[in-house]
Amino acid sequence: MKQQLANYNLRNVEVFKEVAEILVDERAARGVRLANGKQIHAGTVLSNATPKVTFKDLIAEVPHLTKEFLSEVKSIDYTSPVTKINVAVRELPSFSCRPNVGIGAMPHHQTTIHLNCESMEVVDEAVRDYRSGLWSRRPVIEMTIPSVVDRSLVPDNTTQVMSLFTQYTPYKLRVGQWDAERKEEYAKH
């Protein structure tokens, strides 16, 4: 990433550094203080953190941030009905609608694959489960296999990495909590 950013003629690129504070002077961000104490000053400061983290955690109290604005930021709901599951597998998945031919990747392995969304009724059933405080019995799944296009992600020629974006899972369960056992149960269902 540092090399890619260097192509933009940036003078100072810091990656994988924890920001402790955004430095503000005269109503504008002027730099950052890293967790190690180092200060970096810049004409433009961008944050890829959420508004809540940016304005509540990283900026010290600044008079021009109104209580109304900070209240709006604090009230943003970040809960999500999506659960991401990353898995390593020994072989590429083969689908009845598009069976594998040989052991190599096929064109559909290089795209996003959608499962359990064959009809709106299937999706609606998943949403109804979620709204009742249950995880979807038949979750809508978006699957990608990044190791098909980037073999540096895996240790050998047969292992694959798959990312599953599963929907819909309630942030708060109707019964019980998201403890380690419940998460494992969800991942296996």
C-alpha positions in Angstrom: 0.0 0.0 0.0 2.8 2.4 0.8 4.3 1.9 -2.6 0.9 2.5 -4.3 0.5 5.8 -2.3 4.0 6.8 -3.2 2.8 7.0 -6.9 0.8 10.1 -5.9 3.9 12.1 -4.9 3.0 12.2 -1.2 5.9 13.4 1.0 5.2 11.3 4.1 3.2 8.1 4.1 2.6 6.3 7.4 0.8 3.0 7.4 -0.4 0.7 10.2 0.1 3.5 12.8 -2.6 4.1 15.4 -3.8 7.7 15.6 -4.4 8.9 19.1 -5.7 12.4 18.3 -6.6 14.6 15.4 -4.9 18.0 16.0 -7.2 20.9 15.4 -6.2 24.6 15.3 -8.3 27.5 14.2 -11.4 25.4 13.3 -9.5 23.0 11.0 -7.6 19.8 11.3 -3.9 20.4 11.1 -2.4 17.0 11.7 -2.5 14.0 13.9 -0.7 12.7 17.0 0.1 9.0 16.8 -0.2 6.6 19.7 3.6 6.6 20.0 3.5 10.4 20.5 4.8 11.4 17.1 3.0 14.4 15.6 2.5 14.7 11.8 1.3 18.0 10.4 -0.5 18.2 7.1 -2.5 20.6 5.0 -5.3 18.1 4.6 -6.3 15.4 7.2 -8.6 12.6 6.2 -10.2 10.1 8.6 -11.4 6.6 7.5 -12.8 6.0 11.0 -16.5 6.3 11.7 -17.9 9.8 12.4 -18.4 8.7 16.0 -14.7 7.7 16.4 -13.5 10.7 14.5 -15.5 13.4 16.3 -16.0 11.9 19.7 -12.7 9.9 20.3 -10.0 11.5 18.1 -10.9 15.3 18.3 -10.5 16.9 21.7 -13.3 19.2 22.7 -13.6 22.0 20.2 -16.0 24.9 20.7 -17.2 25.0 17.1 -18.5 21.4 17.2 -22.0 22.1 18.5 -23.7 19.9 21.0 -26.4 19.3 18.3 -23.8 18.1 15.9 -22.1 15.8 18.5 -25.5 14.5 19.5 -26.3 13.6 15.9 -22.9 11.8 15.6 -23.4 10.0 18.8 -26.9 8.8 17.7 -25.6 7.1 14.5 -26.6 3.4 14.6 -23.7 1.2 13.4 -25.4 -2.1 14.0 -25.5 -4.3 10.9 -27.4 -7.4 9.9 -24.4 -8.8 8.1 -21.9 -11.3 9.6 -18.7 -11.9 7.7 -17.1 -15.3 8.0 -13.6 -16.0 6.6 -12.7 -19.7 6.0 -9.8 -21.6 4.5 -10.8 -24.6 2.3 -8.9 -27.4 0.6 -10.7 -27.0 -2.8 -12.8 -24.7 -4.8 -16.6 -25.1 -4.4 -18.4 -26.8 -7.1 -22.0 -25.8 -7.8 -24.7 -28.0 -9.4 -25.5 -25.2 -11.8 -21.9 -24.7 -12.8 -19.8 -27.9 -11.8 -16.1 -27.6 -11.7 -14.1 -28.9 -14.7 -10.7 -30.0 -13.3 -9.1 -28.5 -10.3 -8.4 -25.0 -11.5 -10.5 -21.9 -11.0 -13.3 -21.2 -13.4 -14.6 -17.7 -14.4 -17.4 -17.7 -11.8 -14.8 -18.3 -9.0 -13.3 -14.9 -9.8 -16.6 -13.0 -9.1 -19.0 -12.5 -6.3 -21.2 -15.6 -5.9 -24.7 -15.1 -4.5 -26.5 -18.0 -2.7 -30.0 -18.3 -1.2 -31.4 -15.4 -3.2 -33.1 -17.3 -6.0 -36.3 -15.5 -5.3 -37.7 -12.5 -3.2 -39.6 -15.1 -1.1 -36.3 -16.6 0.0 -34.8 -13.2 0.9 -38.0 -12.2 2.6 -37.9 -15.3 4.8 -34.4 -14.5 5.8 -35.4 -10.9 6.7 -38.4 -12.2 8.7 -36.1 -14.5 10.8 -33.8 -11.5 11.5 -36.7 -9.2 12.5 -37.9 -11.7 15.0 -34.5 -11.8 16.7 -33.3 -15.0 15.1 -30.5 -15.5 12.6 -31.7 -16.4 9.2 -32.3 -20.2 8.9 -31.4 -19.9 5.2 -29.1 -16.8 5.1 -28.5 -14.8 1.9 -24.8 -15.3 1.3 -22.4 -13.3 -0.9 -19.2 -15.3 -1.4 -15.9 -14.2 -2.8 -12.7 -16.3 -3.2 -9.9 -13.8 -3.2 -7.2 -16.5 -3.3 -8.2 -17.3 -6.8 -6.8 -13.9 -8.0 -4.1 -13.5 -5.2 -2.2 -16.7 -4.4 -0.1 -14.9 -1.9 -3.0 -15.3 0.5 -2.5 -19.0 0.8 0.4 -21.3 1.7 0.1 -23.8 -1.2 -1.5 -24.6 -4.6 -4.7 -26.2 -3.3 -5.8 -24.1 -0.3 -8.4 -21.4 -1.0 -9.6 -18.5 1.2 -13.3 -17.7 1.1 -15.1 -14.7 2.5 -18.8 -15.1 3.3 -21.0 -12.1 3.9 -24.1 -13.7 5.5 -27.4 -12.0 6.0 -29.3 -11.6 8.2 -28.1 -11.8 11.8 -29.5 -9.7 14.6 -27.1 -7.6 16.5 -29.0 -8.6 19.7 -30.5 -12.1 19.7 -34.0 -12.6 21.0 -32.7 -15.4 23.3 -29.2 -15.5 24.6 -26.1 -13.6 23.6 -23.4 -13.8 20.9 -20.9 -15.7 23.0 -18.1 -17.9 21.4 -20.3 -21.0 21.4 -23.2 -19.2 19.7 -20.9 -17.7 17.0 -19.5 -21.1 16.3 -23.0 -22.5 16.0 -23.9 -19.8 13.6 -20.8 -20.3 11.4 -21.5 -24.1 11.2 -25.2 -23.8 10.3 
